[in-house]
Amino acid sequence: MTLTLYEMPGWAGATAFDAFQKWRRQPGKMAFYKGDSFGVVESSAADAQQIDRFTVAVMAALPRGSEYRQ
């Protein structure tokens, strides 16, 4: 699994929610946002369920905030 995580506090006009809205689904990848964090999890070897479980675990470790994944 590869995790790319961005902290986006919104001071520059871009927020994690904005980045998430612009995300387009891609095979082997899942995007999420939680609070000020936007992330992309990807794996060429894992299936969608494994990527989802990993994403849920990462999101649980982040500070509280509104969240969504796809």
VENJO-V473002 format. One record per backbone hydrogen bond with DSSP energy under -0.5 kcal/mol. CO is the residue of the C=O (numbers start at 1). NH is the residue of the N-H. E is the energy in kcal/mol with one decimal. If there is no record, write none. Layout:
# VENJO-V473002
CO&NH&E / CO&NH&E
This chain:
# VENJO-V473002
2&42&-2.4 / 3&5&-0.5 / 4&40&-2.3 / 6&8&-0.6 / 6&38&-2.5 / 8&16&-0.8 / 10&13&-1.6 / 14&10&-0.7 / 15&19&-2.3 / 16&20&-2.4 / 17&21&-2.4 / 18&22&-1.4 / 19&23&-0.8 / 20&23&-0.8 / 26&29&-1.8 / 28&43&-2.2 / 30&41&-3.1 / 31&70&-2.6 / 32&39&-2.6 / 33&68&-1.9 / 34&37&-2.2 / 36&8&-4.3 / 37&34&-2.3 / 38&6&-3.3 / 39&32&-2.2 / 40&4&-2.5 / 41&30&-2.5 / 42&2&-2.5 / 47&51&-2.2 / 48&52&-2.4 / 49&53&-2.5 / 50&54&-2.2 / 51&55&-2.4 / 52&56&-2.6 / 53&57&-2.0 / 54&58&-2.2 / 55&59&-2.7 / 56&60&-2.0 / 57&61&-1.0 / 58&61&-0.8 / 58&62&-0.6 / 59&62&-1.0 / 66&35&-2.8 / 68&33&-2.3
